[in-house]
Amino acid sequence: MSKALDMAELIRTRLLSAPTGSERTTPVDLTDVDVIVDRQKNILSMISLAVSKAKGTAIVILWDGFRSEDGEQASPRLANSYQIRVYSKPVIAGDNLLADDVMESIILRLWQWRPVAGDAYFNEARIVDGGLIPDKAFLVYDLQVTLSRNL
C-alpha cells in the first residue's frame, strides 16, 4: 500500500472515531457512516450500496495528488491532498443524515488534527476548500484537505 493510501486510511479511522472529551462534539455521529477509501475500484457501486443503507450517506476519500509547499520552513515540506466527498440521497427522509451535517462533522473531526503514521509526524490537517458538486443521482458535497510533513 502506498503512503498516500495509508494516510487516507488514517483519515478514515479519524472520521470513524468518536470525539473524546477534549474534542468538539459533532452534529452527527460518523461512526455508523460507511467511509470508503477510493482505490480505483468500482467505486460507484460501493457508493450506491452505502447510500441505500439506513443512514442514506456515504463518505469517500480520494487521494488527488501532492505538492511541495514552499515557504520559510527549515526543511522542505510535502503536502498530500485529499478530496473527501459526502454522497447522500437527494431527498432526505426518515433517519437519513443531512449531508451538510455530515460535512460539518467531518470538518470538526479533521480541524487541527495532527496525524502520526509510524515515525512520521504530520502538521495539522488543513481544510482548503469545498462545495456542492452537481450529480444526477446523489446530493454530493466536496471538501479538499491537505496533510503535510517536513521531509
Legacy VTK file of the C-alpha trace (Angstrom):
# vtk DataFile Version 3.0
C-alpha trace
ASCII
DATASET POLYDATA
POINTS 151 float
0.000 0.000 0.000
1.279 3.471 -0.783
1.925 6.130 1.838
-0.872 8.220 0.310
-3.409 5.416 0.832
-2.027 4.805 4.316
-2.848 8.428 5.096
-6.313 8.032 3.547
-6.847 5.118 5.934
-5.750 7.337 8.851
-8.331 9.924 7.779
-10.947 7.151 7.596
-10.042 5.973 11.101
-10.233 9.533 12.411
-13.709 10.028 10.917
-14.952 6.723 12.324
-13.777 7.535 15.844
-15.988 9.422 18.238
-14.752 12.734 19.667
-13.002 12.385 23.022
-13.808 14.586 25.997
-11.388 17.322 24.954
-12.583 17.481 21.321
-15.534 19.338 19.863
-18.752 17.385 19.550
-20.130 16.894 16.050
-23.691 17.442 14.747
-23.926 13.754 13.763
-22.183 10.570 14.826
-19.955 9.454 11.949
-19.122 6.080 13.495
-22.128 4.478 11.742
-21.463 6.006 8.298
-19.763 3.994 5.540
-16.380 5.605 4.834
-14.815 4.331 1.609
-11.198 4.866 0.596
-11.157 5.122 -3.207
-8.669 2.590 -4.534
-9.772 2.931 -8.182
-12.189 0.003 -7.909
-15.867 0.026 -8.824
-16.498 2.963 -6.545
-19.958 3.879 -7.885
-21.475 0.542 -6.906
-19.889 0.845 -3.449
-21.363 4.343 -3.050
-24.826 3.228 -4.239
-24.831 0.332 -1.793
-23.719 2.534 1.125
-26.269 5.280 0.378
-29.076 2.733 0.108
-28.498 1.688 3.735
-30.351 3.122 6.711
-28.249 6.295 7.152
-28.545 7.222 3.463
-24.998 8.583 3.351
-21.513 7.565 2.242
-18.169 9.311 2.654
-15.477 8.763 0.017
-11.812 9.673 0.486
-9.721 10.074 -2.657
-6.022 10.968 -2.764
-5.770 13.517 -5.551
-2.064 14.276 -5.574
0.716 16.026 -3.745
2.595 19.257 -3.956
5.654 20.829 -2.458
4.925 23.641 -0.067
7.469 26.421 -0.269
7.910 28.895 2.478
10.171 29.739 5.329
10.306 26.242 6.839
13.641 24.832 7.978
13.222 21.852 5.631
11.174 21.009 2.516
7.515 20.204 3.107
5.405 17.768 1.107
1.604 18.016 1.215
-0.762 15.201 0.241
-4.124 16.427 -0.968
-7.379 14.504 -0.452
-10.903 15.005 -1.722
-13.472 13.963 0.825
-16.943 13.662 -0.638
-20.261 13.120 1.078
-22.820 11.285 -1.058
-26.412 11.230 0.109
-29.906 10.785 -1.201
-31.215 13.912 -2.952
-34.386 13.801 -0.852
-33.828 13.219 2.850
-36.424 11.095 4.637
-36.749 9.238 7.912
-33.483 8.611 9.762
-31.237 9.639 6.854
-28.445 12.004 7.782
-28.343 15.509 6.338
-25.329 15.852 4.038
-24.416 19.294 5.355
-24.440 17.963 8.951
-22.151 15.136 7.857
-19.817 17.620 6.142
-19.750 19.844 9.226
-18.936 16.790 11.348
-16.064 15.866 9.008
-14.651 19.384 9.266
-14.834 19.274 13.074
-13.150 15.839 13.201
-10.268 16.992 10.972
-9.894 20.555 12.299
-6.448 20.957 13.907
-5.870 17.188 13.753
-2.192 16.189 13.721
-1.856 12.613 12.479
1.055 10.351 13.301
1.940 7.497 10.936
4.764 5.268 12.116
7.691 7.601 12.707
6.251 10.410 10.548
4.689 13.349 12.359
2.389 15.477 10.244
1.437 19.114 10.542
-2.201 19.744 11.321
-4.755 18.918 8.657
-5.564 21.925 6.504
-9.061 22.361 5.114
-8.543 24.069 1.772
-11.978 24.456 0.202
-15.203 22.684 -0.610
-18.616 22.966 -2.122
-21.510 21.277 -3.838
-20.889 19.053 -6.878
-23.631 18.613 -9.488
-24.734 14.985 -9.774
-27.860 13.383 -11.262
-28.179 10.576 -8.724
-26.883 11.983 -5.429
-26.511 15.124 -3.374
-22.700 15.493 -3.247
-20.617 17.762 -1.050
-16.875 18.014 -1.614
-14.074 19.023 0.732
-10.359 19.305 -0.024
-7.958 18.563 2.818
-4.161 18.600 2.809
-1.817 16.809 5.168
1.782 17.958 5.101
5.018 16.980 6.763
8.580 18.169 6.720
10.967 15.925 4.796
LINES 1 152
151 0 1 2 3 4 5 6 7 8 9 10 11 12 13 14 15 16 17 18 19 20 21 22 23 24 25 26 27 28 29 30 31 32 33 34 35 36 37 38 39 40 41 42 43 44 45 46 47 48 49 50 51 52 53 54 55 56 57 58 59 60 61 62 63 64 65 66 67 68 69 70 71 72 73 74 75 76 77 78 79 80 81 82 83 84 85 86 87 88 89 90 91 92 93 94 95 96 97 98 99 100 101 102 103 104 105 106 107 108 109 110 111 112 113 114 115 116 117 118 119 120 121 122 123 124 125 126 127 128 129 130 131 132 133 134 135 136 137 138 139 140 141 142 143 144 145 146 147 148 149 150
